[in-house]
Amino acid sequence: MTRGHRLTGGEVRWPQSARLRRRRRWYFALMGVCLVLIVLAWNVVRLWSTTAAVVMSVVAAVLPPIAAVVANWGEDH
C-alpha cells in the first residue's frame, strides 16, 4: 500500500469465515430447494400433471452441480 492511498469499501475483503458461512448457506439453501422439488414433484404434483413433475425433477437434477459450484466459488488456496 502506498502512502496516502485510502481504502474504499470495494477494496476491503470480507473475512474468510464470513465468506465460508455465506457460501455454505447458499449451498444448503440450494440443496434444500432440490429436496423440496423432488418430494413435491413425486408425491403431490404427479397426481395432477406428470409433465410438471418431470420438469420439476429436471430442475432438481440441475441444482446439485450449481450448488457445488456456488460452494467452491472464490475458494482461497
C-alpha positions as CSV (number, residue, x, y, z in Angstrom):
1,M,0.0,0.0,0.0
2,T,1.4,3.3,-1.0
3,R,1.4,6.4,1.2
4,G,-1.7,8.5,1.0
5,H,-3.7,5.7,-0.5
6,R,-7.1,5.3,1.2
7,L,-9.0,2.0,1.2
8,T,-12.5,2.2,-0.1
9,G,-15.4,-0.2,0.7
10,G,-14.8,-2.1,-2.5
11,E,-11.2,-2.9,-1.8
12,V,-11.6,-4.5,1.6
13,R,-12.4,-8.2,1.5
14,W,-14.7,-9.9,3.9
15,P,-13.1,-12.3,6.4
16,Q,-12.7,-15.8,5.2
17,S,-15.1,-17.2,7.9
18,A,-17.8,-14.9,6.7
19,R,-17.3,-15.9,3.1
20,L,-17.4,-19.6,4.1
21,R,-20.6,-19.1,6.0
22,R,-22.2,-17.3,3.1
23,R,-21.2,-20.0,0.6
24,R,-22.3,-22.8,3.0
25,R,-25.7,-21.0,3.5
26,W,-26.2,-20.8,-0.3
27,Y,-25.2,-24.5,-0.7
28,F,-27.7,-25.7,1.9
29,A,-30.4,-23.5,0.5
30,L,-30.0,-24.8,-3.0
31,M,-29.9,-28.4,-1.8
32,G,-33.0,-27.8,0.3
33,V,-34.8,-26.5,-2.7
34,C,-33.7,-29.6,-4.6
35,L,-35.1,-31.9,-2.0
36,V,-38.4,-29.9,-1.8
37,L,-38.8,-30.1,-5.6
38,I,-38.2,-33.8,-5.7
39,V,-40.6,-34.6,-2.8
40,L,-43.3,-32.3,-4.1
41,A,-42.9,-33.5,-7.7
42,W,-43.3,-37.2,-6.9
43,N,-45.8,-37.0,-4.0
44,V,-48.1,-34.1,-4.9
45,V,-47.7,-32.7,-8.4
46,R,-47.6,-36.0,-10.3
47,L,-51.3,-36.6,-9.3
48,W,-52.3,-33.6,-11.4
49,S,-49.6,-33.3,-14.1
50,T,-46.9,-35.8,-14.9
51,T,-45.2,-33.3,-17.2
52,A,-44.9,-30.7,-14.4
53,A,-43.5,-33.4,-12.1
54,V,-40.9,-34.4,-14.7
55,V,-39.9,-30.7,-15.3
56,M,-39.6,-30.2,-11.5
57,S,-37.3,-33.3,-11.4
58,V,-35.1,-32.0,-14.2
59,V,-34.7,-28.7,-12.4
60,A,-33.9,-30.6,-9.2
61,A,-31.3,-32.6,-11.1
62,V,-29.5,-29.5,-12.3
63,L,-29.4,-27.8,-8.8
64,P,-26.7,-30.0,-7.1
65,P,-23.9,-29.2,-9.6
66,I,-24.9,-25.5,-9.3
67,A,-24.8,-25.8,-5.5
68,A,-21.3,-27.3,-5.7
69,V,-20.0,-24.5,-7.9
70,V,-21.5,-21.9,-5.5
71,A,-20.0,-23.7,-2.5
72,N,-16.5,-23.6,-4.1
73,W,-16.7,-20.2,-5.8
74,G,-13.7,-18.0,-4.9
75,E,-12.1,-20.6,-2.7
76,D,-8.8,-19.4,-1.3
77,H,-5.9,-21.7,-2.0
